[in-house]
């Protein structure tokens, strides 16, 4: 390819990309921030997931009964705390 | 093409610079709330689009280089040095990443591609994506600065035009070399994405752990591609270098292994952050280290800081990389220290025997081995700086440390899945570990009976000892994983009253991440079995005249001819060997030695016959100048195939882990069972 043609193609590329970059957008992109409630809901979903795993492993006979009850109690307690906090924030 | 390529690279540099500076400015304006003539949202939009424009321009430059290779444009120095007219098409394409300038261009193109994909999904979480996009733009900007000012791929050859190029390095003229470097690069560049999100989340104090979920696919895919790249590199070294091995602890091999080790540690410990909000600071350090090690890997391969059979290109770009890595370290350290409170754990390890603790131990061991490899790799440079003499560390140093540590990690692949989260009672340990321990001791006895004896011939045999430990641990881990899986499958059988195969598939779909991970662990077991086979390698060398014989293991090789041939790319001489197995002729091998015409460089082409138990590996060492007869070296390498089988299992496991999980609902399953009963 002759250098002149290369230069012309290069300039064309520059113009197209410049227009693409700076052409005004009709709708501005709004920001999509995460709220405190979103964060707590995420945490609660994770604890529910952990509870599901625990229940499944218990059904598979991985733990003795007392150990399962202890672990389940801890996770239930954490989920309850989060649920209360979410409810408080929603009311506020 | 040189003009278009150079111009495109300049355009890419301008847009990448705008992407970075405008993106950073938009984030700063939005965070500080300062008034500005241009709204931060508008600035961020143009920055994001500039990132896409930079990718388009890098694509144009890459296209120009590939086009120049295919049209034999030897006015471009890079093409003259890495291609020639007779080079087959696939290798002409591979010329893009065969030299320093081309491979840096390829890096920049891949990074641009990944940024482009992220830019398409920016609405998911606008601010976090904007931070990540700006961080990625800074990396892209660095590569484009190097490409424009230090390693230009389109520089023109001065003096009289040459009719043909020097051709591709013969070591690279092998089919795997068309795949291996892109795989490694995809892995290296891919880790930039979780790095950018992690650093972005840290700087903006992103609430929660969702950034881990967003980057999970990127992390897994990058890890997978790096794994495939490493295995392909091993296979290439095995099939091409002709020394009978696959891993020589070469600095460039080490450079690919180090980010793999920290990446593996990150993949495991990040689960603790997701599940329990733990190890946040640790995970940040792991992903920072992984990214820095990918840069180090690129620098070692392309910078020529250390000598290596793999360092196909050498120049001063190492210093550019060092400066950039220094900047990255400073930025990461500043962000880490400034936001350390954000990284405080919500929970702590409650017991030393728990899933969390097993992850932590494995992590520490992975980091230890990574540090030792880093030390060994950089020692020649450090010794030269400190003592004035380059001291190289050889394979025995690495083997001494890597083999026991590797076996410990093998054990952890079985122990981890058996331990519950938080804490474990003695009862639980007894319940879960009985079968694996039985498997371990049964295998120890079986190996001893089969003749694997570390104290044979009156002295301690290290290779046999490690093989014995490796085989036994492999059996224990396999039983541990299978028993864990079957335990789960039986629960599904009870719930659905369907057969074990349906239940197993339902179980896998219910937690693809966990069971994909288990499959990866089985792949690791298979690969380590293959590595253990090296303890029993056999080798023999002989000059063979017509109808002469040599034996290795159960094979006898008879020379049925030796000759020469040539084509437009290379001259070759090879031997025809009829191979008998226990006295019965079964196949023929033709090891050869080529001399490439463009470069005048010789290259061995090994003949390999692989079965699951061993490889017969035959090398044409050259012809005896006095007799003209070929000198043949034959190896019997047990279990090597299991390394490649292991890789395939790892690939399958990772792909499985990438599949979306089916939410299991006990009631729905029970209803399904009733329906199935009704149907019967």
Interface residues (C-beta under 8 A of the other chain):
Chain A: X1 X3 X5 X6 X7 X9 X10 X11 X13 X14 X17 X18 X20 X21 X22 X25 X28 X29 X30 X31 X32 X33 X34 X36 X38 X39 X42 X43 X46 X49 X50 X52 X53 X54 X56 X57 X59 X60 X61 X62 X63 X64 X67 X71 X74
Chain B: X1 X2 X3 X4 X5 X7 X8 X11 X15 X18 X30 X39 X41 X42 X44 X45 X46 X49 X50 X52 X53 X56 X57 X60 X122 X123 X124 X125 X126 X127 X206 X207 X208 X209 X210 X274 X275 X276 X277 X420 X421 X422 X423 X425 X427 X428 X431 X432 X487 X488 X490 X491 X494 X511 X664
